[in-house]
Amino acid sequence: MTATAGRTSERKNALEQLDKHVPTRFIWSLTLLATLGGFLFGYDTANIGSALPFIPYQLNSFATGYLVAGASLGAALGAILAGPLTDKFGRKVLLVVDALIYAVGAILSAVTFHVAVLLCARTLIGLAIGADSAIATAYISEYAPSDRRGSLAMLQQWMITVGILLSYVIALIILKVWPHAADVDWRWFFGLGAIPAIIGLILRFEMPESPRWLIRKGQYERAKQTFDKLGVDVSIEDVEYTAHALEQADARAEREHARRWTPGVKRALTVVCVFFIFQQITGINVPLYYGPKLMASYFQSGHGKVAATTAGIAVTTIMTVVNVVATFFAFRYIDRVGRRKLAMGGYAGMAVFAIVAAVGIGTLKGDAQVVVGMIGLSLFIASFAIGVGGTGWLIQGEMFPTAVRGQAAAIGAMVDWLANYALIEAFPAWERSIGLSWVMVCFAGLCVIAIGFVARFLPETKNLSVEQITEVFEKQVAGQPLRAQAN
C-alpha cells in the first residue's frame, strides 16, 4: 500500500502541467488555424458592403436588409446548434465542418444565378460564422497555458479584423483593375473567400482534439497524444490521475449543487451574455458596416457607382487598418493588464471618441468636419479593439466548466449575433430620426453604462485556470467580495 501511495504521489496532474507550459511554435500555429474561422468571419461579413451596389438582382427592402444582416441571424442559429454538438462530438469535428460550410457558402455566393440562391448562401455562411465563433475560443482555452490564454484567444479578434481589412483591400484592387467589369466584380468579392476556407478545411483535419474534452470522455490514449503534440511531457498514468482528480471535483460539485448548471455557471453565462450585448449596442459595427455609405460623399473623387463605392471602401479601409493595429495592442496587453481594466478602459475610450465624432459630424463643416469625424470614428474603433472586442470572445471561452463549455459559449455567441443583427437593422431608422451625431451620443451613454456593468459584475480572471474561474463565480454567488476573487 505504501509503494502504491508513493507511485500515486509521483503522478502529475496533466492539466496543471499544461497550464504552466510555455507556448510552443506548434501551439501558436494551432491557434492561428483555430482562428482561421475568425478571418473568414471578418471577410464574409465585410464583403457584402463592397458587393451590394453591384448585385444585379431587384431587391426589395427585406431582401436588401437580409443580405446585409442575414448572416448575423444565421450566425445566431449556427452558434446555438454548435453548443450541444461540440460537447458531444468534440471541438475538432465542428471546426472541420465549419470550414467546409464556409467554402460552400462562398462558392454558392459567387456562382449564384438567382437572388434566392444568394440569400441561402449568405445564411449558410452565417451558420459557419456562428458555429465557429462559439467553438474557437472555447477550444483555445482548453489547451492554452493560463498565463497566455488571453493572448492566444485574442488572436480570434485580431483575425476577424484582418479578414475585414483584406475584404476591403481586395475589393479596392478588383475595382481598380477592372472598373468596367463591376457587373461581375462582386462575384470575385464573394468567391475569393473560398480559398482560405478550403485551405483551412484541409489543415484542420490535422488538428488535435481538445485535451480537456478527451479526458472528460475517457479517451486517455488520445489525450496523451495531444499532450505530446502540445509539448507537455506526461505519461498515460498522469492522464488517468488527472481524470480521477476531475471526477472527484465533479463529485464534490454534484454533492454541493446536484447539477452541472450551477448558480455560478449561470451567473458566468449572464455576465458573458450582457457583456456581448454591450459589445454590440455600443455601436462598433456602425462605422465598420455603414462606413462606406456614411463617409463616401466626403471623399468621392469621381462620378458614378464605381467611383462612389471605391471612395467609400477606401475610407472604411482606413478605419479597418486602425482596427487591426489596435487589436495587436490588445493581444500584447490582455494578460498583463487584465480583462476588467482593459474592458473598462476600452469603453471609456469609446465614450470619449464617440462624443468627438458627434461634435465633428454635427457641428463642424467642410474639411474640419471630415477630419474630426474620421479621427473620432477611428479612435472609437481603436478603443473597442484594444479593450472590448477580443475581451468578449476571451471570456466566452474561459469562464465555463468543460462539461458545459460548448453549450454555454454557444449561448453567448448566439446573444452576440442577435444583438449584432438588432443594431444593424435599427441603425438606418435611428439615424434618420435623430441624425448620426446624436446616435453617437447615445453610443457614448451606453458605453458609460457598460463601464459600470464591468466594474460591478466582471471578476478578473487573468492567470487563473479555467477550473479556477468556475470556482470564482461559485464564490461570487455565495457572497464573497469581488476584490477577494480578482487576484
PyMOL commands that set and color helices and strands:
alter all, ss='L'
color gray80, all
select helices_A, chain A and resi 2-10+14-20+25-34+36-54+61-89+91-111+115-141+149-177+182-191+194-204+211-216+220-229+236-257+263-281+285-299+305-337+339-363+366-398+402-434+436-457+466-477+482-485
alter helices_A, ss='H'
color red, helices_A
deselect
rebuild
show_as cartoon
